[in-house]
């Protein structure tokens, strides 16, 4: 099926609007509001909760099953990465540690 340039442009602009409008509206409407301390404290947990929800399936699901076994390299690689993240609080150091640990696992498992 052939689409015209106008249809493609309208589709892209429409996708841009529906993607950015839900992000922009809360910022525009709430940027100069003062929230109660309870709400601010509750909101401070949102990034950690989202990161945990995104990360947990990658760490605990191995071969489509819940796995705490030794062959789940992502789970066991998370331990030194977590230690580096807590001690250094360095995003770059944490990423490099994760890459080195996974590369080491893959090298050892290939032997």
Helices and strands as residue ranges (DSSP letters): H 5-30, H 37-44, H 46-60, E 61-62, E 65-66, H 73-88, H 91-110
